[in-house]
Amino acid sequence: QLTRQGDRFRRPCSEITHCNGSDYCWSFVFLAVDLGSRYTQPGLYLVFEDSIELLFTRENIEKVAAEMWADPEKIPPSVKEAVEFQRCAFCPLKGSKDICDALRPTLPLLDVVDKYNSFDQVTAIYKENDEELCHVSYTTMQRALRYISNLSLMAYCQVGRRYWKYFIGIIPIMDTQETANRLYLNMYLAHEGNKEAVDQIISRMSKEITITSQNQATRLRMICDNDAFLNAFVLTHMLTDILFENKDRKLRESLEKLEKSTQQE
C-alpha cells in the first residue's frame, strides 16, 4: 500500500491510525489509477527517496543510448571496438556496429547508480502498453536493479525476445518465483503439455540467458564499476535455474491458481 505526498511516495499503513492492515487498501487502487495519468508512456519508472526520478521508457532509453554512444568520454572508441563489447555470438544482429540492445535499458542509471546503496528505498512503477493502470512496487535499490535486468531480457535483448510468447502476462517488477511459475505455465500451455518439449526450451533458454547475462556484465564493467549494478545482471540466469526446481509442483500450483481465478470470473 502506498500513498502519495506531493511528488514523493510512501508506504505508511503502520502510521495511519484508521488502517488496521486487514482490509483491502483502496488508497493503493486510487494511487495506481492516478499514476496511470501521470506516467503516460509504457515503461519502467524509478522514484528515489530524494525525489530523483528515472524514466525507462523506450523513447528515453533510445535518447540516452544515442547520447552516450556519441560521447567518447562515456564510451571511448577503444571500448566500442573491443571484442568483449560486441554482440553475443548467437545474436541475430551479430556484427552490427552499434550498441547492444540489451545494454540500452541500463544506460539511464549509470550517472546516478553510485549515489545509492543496495538497500536504499525506491518506488518502482511499471506501465504496460495500452493500460491506464500502473503496477507499483515499493522496494530497494538492489531489487530495482533486478527489475531493469528483467526489462532488458524481456523487452530489449534480441535473444530474449525470441521467447516473447512465454513472457505473456509477466512484467519486470514481478517476484522472481512468481515469474518462474508463470513462465513455466506459459511454456506448458504453448507446448500443449509436452513436458519433454518444455524441458528442451528451458535448457536452451538457460544456456543462452547465462551467456547473455555474463556478456552483459562484461560490457557493463567496461563502462561502469559499480559491483551491485553488475551483480544484478550476473544473477539474471537464476530465473531459469528456478524453473528447473520442482517443475511438476510449480505446474500443479500454477494450474490450480489459474483454475481458481477462472472460477471467480
C-alpha positions in Angstrom: 0.0 0.0 0.0 1.3 3.4 -1.0 0.1 7.0 -0.7 1.4 10.0 -2.5 2.8 13.1 -0.8 3.4 15.7 -3.4 5.9 14.2 -5.8 7.0 11.5 -3.4 5.6 8.1 -2.4 5.4 6.4 0.9 4.2 3.1 2.4 2.5 4.5 5.6 -0.1 1.8 6.6 1.5 1.4 10.0 1.4 5.1 10.5 -2.2 5.6 9.7 -4.4 5.2 12.8 -7.6 4.2 10.9 -5.8 1.5 8.9 -5.9 -1.9 10.6 -3.9 -3.7 7.9 -6.6 -6.3 7.3 -8.9 -4.5 4.8 -8.3 -4.1 1.1 -6.4 -0.8 0.7 -8.3 1.5 -1.6 -5.6 4.1 -1.3 -3.4 1.8 -3.4 -6.1 1.5 -6.1 -6.5 5.3 -6.3 -2.8 5.8 -6.4 -2.4 3.2 -9.2 -5.0 4.9 -11.3 -3.6 8.4 -10.6 -0.1 7.2 -11.6 -1.6 6.0 -14.9 -2.5 9.6 -15.8 0.9 10.9 -14.7 3.1 8.2 -16.3 1.6 8.1 -19.8 4.3 6.2 -21.7 4.8 2.5 -21.3 7.9 1.6 -19.4 9.6 1.4 -16.0 9.9 4.4 -13.7 12.1 4.6 -10.6 11.4 7.3 -7.9 14.0 7.6 -5.2 13.7 9.0 -1.7 15.5 12.2 -2.7 12.8 12.7 -5.4 15.1 11.9 -8.3 13.1 10.2 -10.9 14.5 8.0 -13.7 12.5 7.1 -16.9 13.0 3.8 -18.5 10.6 4.4 -21.4 11.6 3.3 -24.9 11.9 7.0 -26.0 14.1 8.0 -23.2 16.2 4.8 -23.3 16.9 5.4 -27.0 17.7 9.1 -26.4 20.2 8.3 -23.6 21.8 5.4 -25.7 22.3 7.7 -28.7 23.9 10.4 -26.5 26.2 8.0 -24.7 27.2 6.3 -28.0 28.2 9.7 -29.4 30.1 10.8 -26.4 33.7 9.4 -26.4 34.1 10.2 -22.7 31.2 7.9 -21.9 32.0 5.1 -24.3 35.6 5.5 -25.7 36.4 4.3 -29.2 38.7 1.6 -27.7 35.7 0.2 -25.8 33.4 0.2 -28.8 36.0 -1.8 -30.8 36.8 -4.3 -28.0 35.9 -7.8 -28.7 34.2 -8.1 -25.3 31.9 -5.2 -26.1 30.4 -6.8 -29.3 27.1 -8.6 -29.5 26.7 -12.2 -28.5 27.8 -14.9 -31.0 24.2 -16.2 -31.4 22.6 -12.7 -31.6 20.6 -12.2 -34.8 22.3 -8.8 -35.2 25.8 -10.0 -34.6 28.3 -7.8 -36.5 26.2 -4.6 -36.2 28.3 -1.6 -35.4 26.1 -0.2 -32.7 25.4 -0.7 -29.0 23.9 -4.0 -27.8 20.1 -3.7 -27.4 20.2 -5.5 -24.0 22.6 -2.8 -22.7 20.4 0.1 -23.6 17.9 0.0 -20.6 20.8 0.1 -18.2 22.2 3.4 -19.5 19.8 5.9 -17.9 21.0 4.7 -14.5 24.8 4.9 -15.0 25.1 8.6 -14.0 23.3 8.1 -10.6 24.0 4.5 -9.6 26.9 5.4 -7.4 24.7 7.8 -5.3 22.7 4.9 -3.8 23.3 1.9 -1.6 21.8 -1.6 -2.2 19.2 -1.2 0.5 18.1 2.4 -0.3 14.4 2.7 -0.8 12.9 3.3 -4.2 9.4 3.1 -5.7 9.3 1.2 -9.0 6.3 1.9 -11.3 5.7 -0.1 -14.4 3.2 0.8 -17.1 2.3 -1.7 -19.8 1.1 -0.8 -23.3 -2.5 0.4 -23.7 -3.2 0.3 -20.0 -4.2 3.1 -17.7 -3.4 1.2 -14.5 0.2 1.1 -13.3 1.9 -1.7 -11.3 3.7 -0.3 -8.2 6.5 -1.9 -6.1 7.9 -0.2 -3.0 11.3 -1.9 -2.9 15.1 -1.5 -2.6 17.8 -0.3 -5.0 19.1 -3.9 -5.2 15.8 -5.3 -6.3 15.1 -2.3 -8.7 18.4 -3.2 -10.5 16.9 -6.7 -11.0 13.8 -5.1 -12.5 16.0 -3.3 -15.0 17.7 -6.6 -15.7 14.3 -8.2 -16.4 13.3 -5.4 -18.6 16.5 -5.8 -20.6 15.9 -9.5 -21.0 12.2 -9.4 -21.9 11.9 -6.3 -24.0 15.3 -5.4 -25.5 17.7 -8.4 -25.7 17.4 -9.8 -29.3 17.9 -13.3 -28.0 15.5 -12.9 -25.0 12.8 -11.5 -27.4 12.8 -14.9 -29.2 10.9 -16.2 -26.1 8.3 -13.4 -26.1 5.3 -15.8 -26.2 6.5 -17.3 -22.9 6.6 -13.9 -21.2 2.9 -13.1 -21.8 1.4 -11.9 -18.5 4.8 -11.3 -17.0 6.1 -7.9 -16.0 9.6 -6.8 -15.0 8.6 -6.0 -11.4 7.2 -9.4 -10.6 8.8 -11.5 -7.9 11.4 -14.0 -9.3 9.5 -17.1 -8.0 6.2 -15.8 -9.4 7.9 -15.0 -12.7 9.3 -18.6 -12.9 5.9 -20.1 -12.1 4.1 -18.1 -14.8 6.9 -18.7 -17.3 6.7 -22.4 -16.8 2.9 -22.4 -17.1 3.1 -20.4 -20.4 5.6 -22.9 -21.7 3.4 -25.9 -20.7 0.3 -24.4 -22.4 2.2 -23.3 -25.5 3.5 -26.9 -26.0 0.2 -28.5 -25.1 1.5 -30.3 -22.0 4.6 -31.9 -23.7 7.0 -31.9 -20.8 9.9 -33.1 -22.9 9.5 -30.1 -25.2 9.2 -27.7 -22.2 12.4 -29.2 -20.7 14.2 -28.6 -24.0 13.1 -25.0 -24.1 14.2 -24.4 -20.5 17.6 -26.0 -21.2 18.2 -23.9 -24.3 16.9 -20.7 -22.7 19.1 -21.3 -19.6 22.2 -21.6 -21.7 21.5 -18.5 -23.7 20.4 -16.4 -20.8 23.5 -17.4 -18.8 25.8 -16.4 -21.6 24.0 -13.2 -22.4 23.9 -12.1 -18.7 27.6 -12.8 -18.3 28.4 -11.0 -21.5 26.2 -8.1 -20.4 28.1 -7.9 -17.1 31.4 -7.8 -19.0 30.2 -5.0 -21.2 28.9 -3.0 -18.2 32.2 -3.5 -16.4 33.9 -1.6 -19.3 31.8 1.5 -18.7 30.7 1.2 -15.0 32.5 -0.1 -11.9 29.5 -0.5 -9.6 29.5 -4.1 -8.3 25.9 -4.1 -7.2 24.8 -3.0 -10.7 26.9 -5.7 -12.3 25.7 -8.5 -10.0 22.0 -7.8 -10.9 22.8 -8.9 -14.4 25.0 -11.8 -13.4 22.1 -13.2 -11.4 19.6 -12.9 -14.2 20.1 -16.6 -15.2 18.8 -17.6 -11.7 15.4 -17.4 -13.3 16.0 -20.4 -15.4 17.7 -22.2 -12.5 14.4 -21.8 -10.5 12.5 -23.2 -13.5 14.3 -26.5 -13.2 13.5 -26.9 -9.5 10.3 -28.8 -8.7 8.8 -28.2 -12.1 5.8 -30.5 -11.6 4.9 -28.9 -8.3 5.1 -25.4 -9.9 2.9 -26.6 -12.7 0.3 -28.0 -10.4 0.2 -24.9 -8.3 0.0 -22.6 -11.3 -2.8 -24.7 -12.9 -4.8 -24.6 -9.6 -4.3 -20.8 -9.3 -5.4 -20.4 -12.9 -8.5 -22.6 -12.3 -9.5 -20.6 -9.2 -9.2 -17.3 -11.0 -11.3 -18.6 -13.9 -14.0 -19.8 -11.5 -14.1 -16.4 -9.8 -14.6 -14.7 -13.1 
